[in-house]
């Protein structure tokens, strides 16, 4: 695909430095890329420099964590002003919250007989390219694998780090409404990340989308890598019903992972892609 609006670098929980990620995207045929690291803008300058050298279009991107209905939800923002005060303040608060979360995950793992998790996760993160941000759950998973507590990342998430497990720490995130408002105040286009990834009933997912629209969201991510085709179909139906723009991306984190950069299922032809708006004036910020 020539466009990829969802990927991660070592600035958050990806395996490749921003410049290396951009180069890999170019090799895979991507010409419009959004780097959407979790709760940080740290990798954007490096990615932009690399993209300019390759004559690629880099769209300012971020994936912000928030809460809704007792669950952690991720919201994607695009084309925003990186200097917007509301966004700068929100990123600073999330940075602190991620460190508090990392400390809490480590404390909980220690209580289960797995000490040293924070230091171990930090060492793994630093080996990839230390960003100064808190280690994320994949770093903790790799520590658990290396220490022999689990056999692989999948087991680490299934037992300790996945949704509803002890590593699923939520209390440090803002609300969905606050997060969408922050992005809108920065002039961003906003998309709800991977709505099918949340363990919701069909009716609860509809309520999520309704509240998200009420908060000011523009789009939903209908395609996330090679997610099952039936999920793409269900989300396409919701996008049509609610009159939403749509986004798609690989959600690439590293080689051999969930998906390859620039690779994902095609969008249904009748859905209006958010990237068609990137050449237009940005949305009006809520102030």
Kinemage of the C-alpha trace (Angstrom):
@kinemage 1
@onewidth
@group {chain A} dominant
@subgroup {mainchain}
@vectorlist {calphas} color= white
{ca unk a 1} P 0.000 0.000 0.000
{ca unk a 2} L 1.193 3.537 -0.688
{ca unk a 3} L -0.441 4.874 2.475
{ca unk a 4} L 0.036 3.619 6.037
{ca unk a 5} L -1.552 5.574 8.876
{ca unk a 6} L -0.653 3.360 11.839
{ca unk a 7} L 2.826 2.272 12.932
{ca unk a 8} L 5.163 2.444 15.919
{ca unk a 9} L 8.858 3.117 16.471
{ca unk a 10} L 11.265 2.826 19.391
{ca unk a 11} L 9.842 6.122 20.646
{ca unk a 12} L 7.108 3.920 22.133
{ca unk a 13} L 6.828 0.140 21.780
{ca unk a 14} L 8.171 -0.464 18.275
{ca unk a 15} L 11.374 -2.307 17.388
{ca unk a 16} L 12.802 0.132 14.803
{ca unk a 17} L 14.120 3.654 15.243
{ca unk a 18} L 11.978 6.282 13.473
{ca unk a 19} L 14.431 6.809 10.599
{ca unk a 20} L 14.854 3.069 10.093
{ca unk a 21} L 11.082 2.632 10.123
{ca unk a 22} L 10.657 5.321 7.471
{ca unk a 23} L 13.310 3.696 5.275
{ca unk a 24} L 11.601 0.320 5.603
{ca unk a 25} L 8.246 1.873 4.731
{ca unk a 26} L 9.745 3.423 1.606
{ca unk a 27} L 11.236 0.078 0.574
{ca unk a 28} L 7.785 -1.486 0.959
{ca unk a 29} L 6.209 1.116 -1.339
{ca unk a 30} L 4.716 3.469 1.258
{ca unk a 31} L 4.717 7.100 0.147
{ca unk a 32} L 2.373 8.649 2.756
{ca unk a 33} L 3.179 7.613 6.319
{ca unk a 34} L 1.871 8.535 9.744
{ca unk a 35} L 4.078 7.601 12.689
{ca unk a 36} L 1.597 6.989 15.513
{ca unk a 37} L 3.619 6.177 18.589
{ca unk a 38} L 1.803 5.644 21.857
{ca unk a 39} L 1.392 8.833 23.901
{ca unk a 40} L 4.493 10.568 22.542
{ca unk a 41} L 5.583 12.829 19.695
{ca unk a 42} L 9.252 12.117 20.339
{ca unk a 43} L 9.949 10.265 17.083
{ca unk a 44} L 8.327 12.733 14.690
{ca unk a 45} L 11.309 15.015 14.037
{ca unk a 46} L 13.619 12.117 13.173
{ca unk a 47} L 10.931 10.502 11.033
{ca unk a 48} L 10.217 13.752 9.216
{ca unk a 49} L 13.871 14.319 8.353
{ca unk a 50} L 14.144 10.777 7.007
{ca unk a 51} L 10.909 11.121 5.025
{ca unk a 52} L 11.980 14.409 3.437
{ca unk a 53} L 15.211 12.806 2.247
{ca unk a 54} L 13.152 10.131 0.488
{ca unk a 55} L 10.523 12.553 -0.844
{ca unk a 56} L 7.844 10.857 1.273
{ca unk a 57} L 4.927 12.641 2.925
{ca unk a 58} L 5.021 12.256 6.713
{ca unk a 59} L 1.762 13.059 8.460
{ca unk a 60} L 2.015 14.105 12.102
{ca unk a 61} L 0.510 11.217 14.042
{ca unk a 62} L 0.004 9.895 17.563
{ca unk a 63} L -1.975 7.150 19.306
{ca unk a 64} L -3.319 8.393 22.637
{ca unk a 65} L -4.482 6.179 25.493
{ca unk a 66} L -7.732 6.930 27.292
{ca unk a 67} L -10.536 5.204 29.174
{ca unk a 68} L -14.148 4.484 28.314
{ca unk a 69} L -16.542 2.002 29.872
{ca unk a 70} L -13.878 0.657 32.210
{ca unk a 71} L -11.525 -0.219 29.339
{ca unk a 72} L -8.419 1.304 27.800
{ca unk a 73} L -9.215 2.807 24.397
{ca unk a 74} L -6.763 4.129 21.799
{ca unk a 75} L -7.443 7.182 19.665
{ca unk a 76} L -5.385 8.181 16.625
{ca unk a 77} L -4.705 11.821 15.776
{ca unk a 78} L -3.379 13.139 12.446
{ca unk a 79} L -2.149 16.404 10.972
{ca unk a 80} L -2.113 18.315 14.260
{ca unk a 81} L -0.027 21.227 15.470
{ca unk a 82} L 2.759 19.649 17.538
{ca unk a 83} L 3.070 22.890 19.522
{ca unk a 84} L -0.606 23.064 20.515
{ca unk a 85} L -0.679 23.755 24.287
{ca unk a 86} L -3.470 21.272 25.023
{ca unk a 87} L -1.620 18.476 23.239
{ca unk a 88} L 1.740 19.323 24.814
{ca unk a 89} L 0.145 19.256 28.270
{ca unk a 90} L -1.690 16.000 27.565
{ca unk a 91} L 1.479 14.299 26.304
{ca unk a 92} L 3.354 15.415 29.443
{ca unk a 93} L 0.615 13.976 31.662
{ca unk a 94} L 0.599 10.714 29.697
{ca unk a 95} L 4.379 10.499 29.942
{ca unk a 96} L 4.106 10.664 33.731
{ca unk a 97} L 1.176 8.258 33.722
{ca unk a 98} L 3.106 5.699 31.694
{ca unk a 99} L 5.962 5.774 34.207
{ca unk a 100} L 3.491 5.300 37.054
{ca unk a 101} L 1.922 2.428 35.147
{ca unk a 102} L 5.303 0.807 34.490
{ca unk a 103} L 6.195 1.024 38.174
{ca unk a 104} L 2.845 -0.493 39.104
{ca unk a 105} L 3.201 -3.341 36.609
{ca unk a 106} L 6.649 -4.083 38.028
{ca unk a 107} L 5.340 -4.028 41.590
{ca unk a 108} L 2.507 -6.414 40.742
{ca unk a 109} L 4.815 -8.814 38.920
{ca unk a 110} L 7.179 -8.797 41.908
{ca unk a 111} L 4.299 -9.765 44.188
{ca unk a 112} L 3.763 -12.771 41.907
{ca unk a 113} L 7.395 -13.854 42.293
{ca unk a 114} L 8.841 -12.061 39.252
{ca unk a 115} L 11.096 -9.290 40.619
{ca unk a 116} L 13.179 -6.788 38.658
{ca unk a 117} L 10.671 -6.338 35.859
{ca unk a 118} L 11.018 -2.565 35.513
{ca unk a 119} L 14.803 -2.701 35.312
{ca unk a 120} L 14.647 -5.655 32.926
{ca unk a 121} L 12.074 -3.996 30.676
{ca unk a 122} L 14.120 -0.794 30.639
{ca unk a 123} L 17.231 -2.719 29.593
{ca unk a 124} L 15.335 -4.281 26.697
{ca unk a 125} L 13.966 -0.891 25.690
{ca unk a 126} L 17.413 0.719 25.854
{ca unk a 127} L 18.893 -2.008 23.659
{ca unk a 128} L 16.398 -1.080 20.950
{ca unk a 129} L 17.164 2.634 21.255
{ca unk a 130} L 16.354 4.274 24.565
{ca unk a 131} L 13.673 6.924 24.126
{ca unk a 132} L 13.405 8.179 27.693
{ca unk a 133} L 9.778 7.103 27.764
{ca unk a 134} L 8.509 4.425 30.124
{ca unk a 135} L 8.799 0.802 28.989
{ca unk a 136} L 5.577 -0.551 27.531
{ca unk a 137} L 3.935 -3.935 27.961
{ca unk a 138} L 5.857 -5.537 25.048
{ca unk a 139} L 9.097 -4.661 26.833
{ca unk a 140} L 7.777 -6.291 30.007
{ca unk a 141} L 6.722 -9.300 27.957
{ca unk a 142} L 10.216 -9.672 26.530
{ca unk a 143} L 11.654 -9.441 30.039
{ca unk a 144} L 9.338 -12.247 31.201
{ca unk a 145} L 10.432 -14.384 28.252
{ca unk a 146} L 14.115 -13.712 28.840
{ca unk a 147} L 13.810 -14.454 32.549
{ca unk a 148} L 12.144 -17.771 31.819
{ca unk a 149} L 8.782 -16.963 33.394
{ca unk a 150} L 6.911 -17.530 30.111
{ca unk a 151} L 7.807 -19.166 26.816
{ca unk a 152} L 6.860 -16.304 24.491
{ca unk a 153} L 5.171 -12.912 24.236
{ca unk a 154} L 1.785 -14.491 23.623
{ca unk a 155} L 1.939 -16.341 26.924
{ca unk a 156} L 3.136 -13.203 28.709
{ca unk a 157} L 0.087 -11.289 27.539
{ca unk a 158} L -2.283 -14.190 28.091
{ca unk a 159} L -1.178 -14.713 31.683
{ca unk a 160} L 0.041 -11.365 32.939
{ca unk a 161} L -0.158 -8.369 30.619
{ca unk a 162} L -3.265 -8.605 28.433
{ca unk a 163} L -6.695 -7.084 28.903
{ca unk a 164} L -8.047 -7.766 32.364
{ca unk a 165} L -4.711 -9.102 33.653
{ca unk a 166} L -2.516 -7.478 36.289
{ca unk a 167} L -0.523 -5.536 33.697
{ca unk a 168} L -3.654 -3.921 32.284
{ca unk a 169} L -3.324 -0.759 34.393
{ca unk a 170} L -5.856 1.904 33.351
{ca unk a 171} L -6.195 4.512 36.045
{ca unk a 172} L -3.551 6.865 34.686
{ca unk a 173} L -5.374 7.642 31.414
{ca unk a 174} L -7.776 10.532 30.670
{ca unk a 175} L -11.299 9.939 29.414
{ca unk a 176} L -12.263 9.384 25.784
{ca unk a 177} L -14.043 12.738 25.707
{ca unk a 178} L -11.000 14.551 27.090
{ca unk a 179} L -8.658 12.869 24.621
{ca unk a 180} L -10.735 13.598 21.536
{ca unk a 181} L -11.097 17.168 22.781
{ca unk a 182} L -7.334 17.494 23.164
{ca unk a 183} L -6.743 16.331 19.601
{ca unk a 184} L -9.462 18.550 18.183
{ca unk a 185} L -7.994 21.535 20.044
{ca unk a 186} L -4.687 20.801 18.284
{ca unk a 187} L -6.407 20.849 14.886
{ca unk a 188} L -6.197 17.078 14.399
{ca unk a 189} L -8.203 14.691 12.341
{ca unk a 190} L -9.270 11.975 14.789
{ca unk a 191} L -9.797 8.234 14.259
{ca unk a 192} L -10.841 5.553 16.741
{ca unk a 193} L -8.117 2.896 16.662
{ca unk a 194} L -8.957 -0.777 15.982
{ca unk a 195} L -12.525 -0.832 17.415
{ca unk a 196} L -12.719 -4.624 17.065
{ca unk a 197} L -9.732 -5.175 19.361
{ca unk a 198} L -11.737 -4.226 22.439
{ca unk a 199} L -13.492 -7.131 24.128
{ca unk a 200} L -16.953 -5.574 23.817
{ca unk a 201} L -20.360 -6.874 22.898
{ca unk a 202} L -21.816 -5.544 19.670
{ca unk a 203} L -24.102 -3.166 21.562
{ca unk a 204} L -21.271 -1.834 23.737
{ca unk a 205} L -19.129 -1.218 20.658
{ca unk a 206} L -21.988 0.771 19.141
{ca unk a 207} L -22.247 2.816 22.342
{ca unk a 208} L -18.508 3.466 22.193
{ca unk a 209} L -18.760 4.763 18.644
{ca unk a 210} L -21.774 6.892 19.537
{ca unk a 211} L -19.957 8.493 22.471
{ca unk a 212} L -16.839 8.916 20.340
{ca unk a 213} L -18.821 10.792 17.673
{ca unk a 214} L -20.461 12.921 20.353
{ca unk a 215} L -16.978 13.821 21.609
{ca unk a 216} L -15.993 15.024 18.136
{ca unk a 217} L -14.357 12.047 16.415
{ca unk a 218} L -14.133 12.052 12.625
{ca unk a 219} L -13.276 8.480 11.625
{ca unk a 220} L -12.832 4.881 12.714
{ca unk a 221} L -9.994 2.538 11.796
{ca unk a 222} L -11.814 -0.063 9.707
{ca unk a 223} L -8.673 -1.975 8.723
{ca unk a 224} L -5.836 -2.806 11.116
{ca unk a 225} L -3.222 -5.029 9.503
{ca unk a 226} L -4.559 -8.438 8.586
{ca unk a 227} L -7.373 -8.512 11.118
{ca unk a 228} L -10.110 -11.017 10.213
{ca unk a 229} L -12.167 -10.073 7.176
{ca unk a 230} L -15.429 -10.390 9.100
{ca unk a 231} L -14.231 -7.665 11.494
{ca unk a 232} L -13.490 -5.382 8.548
{ca unk a 233} L -16.995 -6.045 7.256
{ca unk a 234} L -18.624 -5.300 10.616
{ca unk a 235} L -16.702 -2.063 11.047
{ca unk a 236} L -17.494 -1.041 7.472
{ca unk a 237} L -21.192 -1.424 8.254
{ca unk a 238} L -20.806 0.811 11.322
{ca unk a 239} L -18.881 3.422 9.328
{ca unk a 240} L -21.667 3.547 6.748
{ca unk a 241} L -24.401 3.669 9.387
{ca unk a 242} L -22.790 6.491 11.355
{ca unk a 243} L -21.519 8.380 8.289
{ca unk a 244} L -17.899 8.248 9.384
{ca unk a 245} L -14.653 8.673 7.528
{ca unk a 246} L -12.361 5.642 7.755
{ca unk a 247} L -8.668 4.912 8.213
{ca unk a 248} L -6.431 1.907 7.671
{ca unk a 249} L -2.903 0.937 8.601
{ca unk a 250} L -0.566 -1.912 9.358
{ca unk a 251} L -0.136 -1.195 13.095
{ca unk a 252} L 3.455 -2.250 12.457
{ca unk a 253} L 5.626 -2.684 15.556
{ca unk a 254} L 8.579 -4.568 14.124
{ca unk a 255} L 9.716 -7.262 11.703
{ca unk a 256} L 8.039 -10.612 12.276
{ca unk a 257} L 5.248 -9.084 14.330
{ca unk a 258} L 1.544 -8.499 13.843
{ca unk a 259} L 1.983 -7.151 10.322
{ca unk a 260} L 4.493 -5.667 7.896
{ca unk a 261} L 4.696 -1.935 7.285
{ca unk a 262} L 2.473 -0.949 4.393
{ca unk a 263} L 0.510 -4.213 4.442
{ca unk a 264} L -3.124 -4.497 5.459
{ca unk a 265} L -6.449 -5.638 4.067
{ca unk a 266} L -7.966 -3.312 1.454
{ca unk a 267} L -10.668 -0.872 2.445
{ca unk a 268} L -14.122 -1.366 0.903
{ca unk a 269} L -14.333 0.885 -2.144
{ca unk a 270} L -17.417 2.829 -1.018
{ca unk a 271} L -15.947 4.106 2.265
{ca unk a 272} L -14.489 7.657 2.363
{ca unk a 273} L -10.840 7.495 3.524
{ca unk a 274} L -9.634 10.125 5.953
{ca unk a 275} L -6.424 10.602 3.981
{ca unk a 276} L -8.430 12.133 1.140
{ca unk a 277} L -8.824 15.130 3.455
{ca unk a 278} L -5.121 15.664 4.135
{ca unk a 279} L -4.749 18.003 1.158
{ca unk a 280} L -7.690 20.088 2.366
{ca unk a 281} L -7.784 22.626 5.169
{ca unk a 282} L -7.445 21.011 8.609
{ca unk a 283} L -10.573 20.613 10.733
{ca unk a 284} L -11.560 23.557 12.896
{ca unk a 285} L -10.081 23.181 16.375
{ca unk a 286} L -12.430 23.185 19.347
{ca unk a 287} L -11.413 26.021 21.659
